[in-house]
Amino acid sequence: MQTGNPHPSRTGDSRPDGLNGVDLGRYRGAGEAACRAAVAAFDLRALDRDFLDDPYPVYHLLRQHEPVRRMPDGSWFLTRYDDLQAVYRDPKRFSSDKKIEFRPKFGDTPLYRHHTTSLVFNDPPLHTRVRRLLAPAFTPRALKLLEARFVALVDRLLDRAAKQGGMDVVTDFAAALPVEIIGDMLAVPSEDRHLLRDWSLAILGALEPVLTPERAEAGNRAMQEFEAYLDRHLAHWRQRMDADGTAGADGYGDVLTGLVRGENGEALTADELVQNCIFLLNAGHETTANLIGNGIAALLDWPEERRRLTGDPGLMKTAVEEFLRFESSNQLGNRRVVESVVIGGVTLQPGSLVTLCIGAANRDPAQFPDPDRLDVGRQPNRHLAFGAGIHACAGMSLARIEGQIAIGRLLARFPDFRRAGDPVRGGRARFRGFLSYPVGF
């Protein structure tokens, strides 16, 4: 795990030295042969700490020398923006269904059951049916209700931090915020919400490229505990719905009510309901917490951009888009090839597994000028942090609102906040964020 300034060369807005303006770190000064050797040695199953701390130099080498890379296990690793777009826009030839891929990885376990039943890892018609049932949660009216709650919650957390003279941006702020919002959506009692973050981290940790026995055990244990909790919680919520029919009428638990009732005679099975409640927590918690934490960390690493944003709060919307691009919360996606297809001049055969490197695509200089520089006013900014096509994140509007409010109100209230200790990175390849980041006021 990383400690200290993750980008020590980026204490101002000067462009880092290196290949195409990229800070190549340990590759600086290396010749063509050494760079190609680094690309040839790249293996998702053997990532070192340097990569987990800062993967972007490796991403740049891959994109330049082997943008459609055949991995040692026979899968493909894509790093160019246009190639990812082509995959996202072709769900017929690139499947999101993970039953074939995950069976040897997870076996017959709770993790397998979850990750092959939830919205994100499925194709139509299940994907279409679940997404339609979730849609009411993200209408303008629903988001307006959530926004008011979110502002009040942010202010309460900042009040507490002010009394303490600082806070941990991750544990006290970024991670606490989405848990409360998703908790409201699913009507989870306040006294139970402390359980949700650890369950989420354990379940998502099992999606890392290497599933260690420890990660498998922690993920399956979290699944069993979460499923048992939801079985009890859903039974109680149905009783309330049957008793007075008002469950969710005040906006609290309205998503849960919609999922339980279904729509137009179409409803989820009991297991689909449980698994997609877990998915909602995981998707809404981890990525949003990372967005907020990564955004605040980026402003500390780029003080000129921080001063620019503080002086012009109207830039907050474009700033959040830039945080999403610059340090994408979700760095990796996956697909399985259904029909023979050519990507980036390479023919991929049916059955091939494909890793979409979102973190690399979002720093592709062919799409983003000066991609390794934080620019809070960057426009256009058609990043892929939320994916694209039919699997574009259903909750992207909510995540954007949460990021704008959390970071905006922190900057407005404490414009001179500072790093107050060593940050600790999460040490994961797929989900990029911090476990801890102390700041003082």
N, C-alpha and C positions, 0 to 999 in steps of 0.2 A: 504494500500500500504506500501511496505517496505522501510525503510530508513536505512542508515548505512551499514556496512559490512554484506552481506547476509549470510556469513559463518564465523563468528568471530573466530571459532576454526581453520580455515584453512589459517593461515598466513604463513605457511611453508609447508613442504612436509611430516610432521609426519602424521601417519595414525590416523583418529579420533577414539575415544573410542566408545563402544556401541556394539550392537548385530552384530556379524559377521563383526566387524570393521566399522559399520555404525554409524554415529553421530545421535543418536535417539532423541536428544534434550529433549523435555518434556517427552519422554518415557524412558529416561535413568534411570536405577535402578528399573523400573517397573517389577513386577513379571509376570509370564506366564498368570495368570488370567486377569491382567490389560491390557496386550497386546492383548489378545483375545477379551476383551471388546471393545478396540479401533477399532479392525477390525470389530466387529459386529455392531458398531455404524457408520461405514463409509457409507456416502451417498453423491453422487455427487450433490444432490439438496440442501445440507446443509453444504457447505464447509466454514470453518472459515479462518480467516486471517493467522493463523499460517500455515495452509496447503498451501494456495496460495503463501506464502513467500517461503516455502520449503516443497514440497510434498514428498520428497524421504524417510524420515523415515516412513511415512504411507505406501508408496509403498512397502517398505521392509517387513513391518509387514503383509501386504496383501499377498505378494508372499510367505512368510513363512507359514502362518496359513490358508489362504483361497485363493489360486491362481486363482481359478475359482469361483468367488463370485457371489451369487445371491443377487441382490440389492433390496432394499425395493419396488421399482416400478416393479419388476419382470424381469428386464434386467440382463445381465451378464457382469462382469468386469474381464478382463483377464490381468495378470501381468507378466507371464513367457514368456521368449523369444521364446521357442519352440512352445508354444501355439499360439503366434501371427504369427509365421512363418506358422504354419499349416493353419490358417485362410487366410492369404494372398495368399497362394498357392492353394486355393480351391474356386475360384470365382463362381463355379457352385452351391455350397451349401451355400456360404456366399455372399449375394448380396450387392452391393454398392448403388443401387437405393433407393432414400430417399422419394419417393412419399407417401408411406404409413406412414412412420415414421414422416414426416414433416407436413402432413396435419393438425393433431390436434395441433401441435406446432405453426405453422405460419398462418393457415387458408388461405383464398384466398387473398394473399398479394403479393407485389413485391418480398419480401424475399423468399416466397415459389416458385414463378416462377423462380427466379434465382437459388436457391439451388437445384432445381430438373431438371435444364436444363444444368448446367455447367458440364464440363468434369469429375470432381472428384466424383460427386455423381450420376453416371450413370453406367449401365452395357452395354456390347455389345448388339446391333450393334452401338448405338449412341456413346458410349465411343470409340469404334474402329475408327469410322469415324472422330470424332473430333481430336483424337490423331494423326491420319494420316495426317490431314491437318496442325497440329501444328509442325509435325516432321521437315520440312525444317528450322524452326527457330533455331534448335539445332544441325545442322550439324557442322562438324569441320570448314568448311569455314565460316558459319554464326557466330560461336563462336569466330573465329579469328578476324572478323570485330568488334564484340562487345568488345572483350578484349582490343583492342587498344583504343577504346573510353573510356572504363572503367578506364584504367590506367591514361589517361589524366584527367578524372573527379576526381579521387582520389587525384591526385597531386594538382589540383586546390583547392579542399576542404582543403587539408593539408596546402597549401600556406596561405589560409585565416586564418586557425587556428593558424599558426605560428605567424602571425601578432598580433593576439589577445592573444597569450600566453596560449592558451588552447581552449577547445570546449566541447560541450555536445556530447558525443559519439553517442547518439541515434539521437537527432533531427538535429544536424549539420553534421552528417557523416553517420551512419549506415542506417538510414531511408531515407536519401537523395539519396544514391547511387542507389538502385534498382528502385526507382521511375523514375530516369533518363533513365535507361536502358529499362525498360518496356515502358516508354514514347517514346523512339526511336522506339521500336518495333511497337507500335500502332500509331506512327506519331502524338502524342499529342503535340501541340505547347508548347514551353517552358513557355510561360506566363500563361498557364492553369495548369501546373503540380502541383502547390501548392494545388490544389483541391483534388488530388488523394489520399493522405495519410489519410485524415479525412474520406473520403468515404470508403476507405478500412477498417479502424479500426471499423467503425460503422457497416458495413456489416458483418465482421467476428465476431464482438462482439456478434452478434445475435446467433452464434453457440455455445455459452457457455452452460453448462448443464442446467442452469436456465435462462429462457428468461423473464427478468423483463419488465414491461410496458415501462420503459425508454429505454431499449435496443431495444425493438421492434419498438418503435417510431423512434428512431435515425436510425436504420437499414433500415426501409422502406422509410424514408425521403431521406437517402443517395442513395438508389436504384432508387427512382424516379428522383432525380437530375442527377445521373450518366446515367441512360437510356436516359433522354432527351438530355444530352450533347452528348452521343454517336450517337443518331439519327442524330443530326446536323453534327457531325464530319464525320460520315460514308457517308452521302450525299455529303459532300464536297470532300471526298477522291474519291468517285466514279466518280465525275465530272472530277477530275484531271486524273484518270485512263482513262476515255473515251476521254479526250481532247488530251493527248499526249502519253499515254501508258507507261510513264516512272516512274509512282509511284512505289517506292520501288526499283528502279534500282540501287540506290546508297547505298542500305542496310538500309536506313532510311525508316521505315514503311513497310519493306518487309514482315513482319509477317502479318500485316493488309491486304496487297495486296493479299497474299496467301489465307487468310481466306475469303476475299470477292470473289475472283475468283473461289475458290474451285479447285478440281483436278480430272481429268478424268471424267468430266461431273457430279461430285459429289460436292455439295456445301451445306453450312449451310443455314437454313431458316433465315429470317430476325431476328427473336427473338433469335434463337440459336447463331447467330453471335454476337448480343449485349451481351448476357449473358456470352459467352465465352471470349469476350474482357474484361468484368468485372472480370471474373475468372482469366485471365492472370495477371491482375494487383494485385489482392488479393493474389494469390499464389506466384507470383514472388516478391512481396513487403514484406509482413509480415514475411515470413519464413527467407528470406535472411537478412532482417534488424535484426531479432532476432539472427541469426547465428553470424553476425558481433558483435553486442552488447554483446551477451552472451560470445563470445570468448574473447573479450577484458576484460570483467569483470572477467572471469575465470583466466586470466593471472595475474590480480591484486590480486586475492585471493590466487594464487599459485606462489609466487615469484621465487622459484627455477626452476619451469618449464618455467617461463618467461625468466629467465637468460639462461636456456638451449636452448630455441628456438632462442633467440637473438644471442647466440654464434654459432648456427648452423642453418642458414636459410633454409638449405636443408630439414629440418624437417617440413616445412610449410604445405606440403600436408597431412602428417599424423596428424599434429596438428589440421587442419581443420576437419578432420574426427573425431578426439577426441572431439572437441568442439560440433560437431553434436551429438555425443553419450552422452557426459557428461551433456549437457543442451539442450536437443532436443527442437528445435523451436516449433514443433507441438507435443504436449504431448499425445493427444487422437485421436483415429480414431473410426469409427463405421461401423458395418455391420448388416444385417438382415439375420437370418437363413432361408434358403429356403427348405432344406431337413433335416430330423433328422440326427444328427451327434454327435460323441463323441469327446470332447476336454478335455484333461487333466483328463480323467477318468469320466467326467460328460457328460450326454446326454443332448443336447440342442434340443428343439423341434422347428419345423417349426413356423415361425413368431416371434421367440424370437429376441430381440435386443441385440447386443453385443457391448461393448466398449472395444477397444484395447488400453491398456495403454502403449504407446510407451516409455514414460519416465521411466516406471518401467522395461520394457523389456531391455532397453539399459543399465540398471544397474543390470542385473541379474548375480550373481556370477557364475552360471552354464555356462555362455557364456563368461563373461569378468572377468578375475582375478582381485581382488582388485578393484571392479567397482566404488567405491566412491572416488578414487584417480585420479586426472587429470594426464595423461601420454601422453605428446605430441608426443612421439615416439611409441605409442601403435600399435602393430601388432601381429596377425591379428585384425581387427576391423570391423566385419561384422554387424554394427549397423543397426537399422531400422528407422533412422530419415527420410528417403525418402520413407518408406514403402517397399513393395516388390511385386513381381508378376505383373499382367497386370496393376495394378494401381501404380506401382513405379513412382515417380515423373518424369514427362517428362523433367523438367528443372533442374534436379540435376547437370548436368555437368556445366551449367551456374552458379548455386548457388555456387558450389565448387570454380570455377574460381574467382567469386566475393569475396568470403571469403578469399582466398589465397592472392589476390592482396591487398584488403583493409587492412587486418591485417598485412600482410608482409611489406607493404610500411609504415604503421604507425610505426611499430617496428624499421624498418631500419632508419627512419628519427628522431624519438623521442624515443629512447630505454629506457629513464628514465621517461616516462610519469607517472603521479601519479593521484590518486583520489583527486579531488578538491572540494568535496562537497558530500552531501548525495544522493546516487542513489535512484530512485523511481521505484519499480516494477510495471508491468502492471496490476497486480491484477486479472489475468485470469487463468483458469485451463487448457484450451485447447491450447492456444498459449502462450508460456512462453518467456517473454522478459522484457525489461525495457522501461519505458516511458521517463526516464531521467537518464543520468549518466555523470556528469561533470568530466573532467580530465584537468590537467594542465601540462605544459611542463617545 
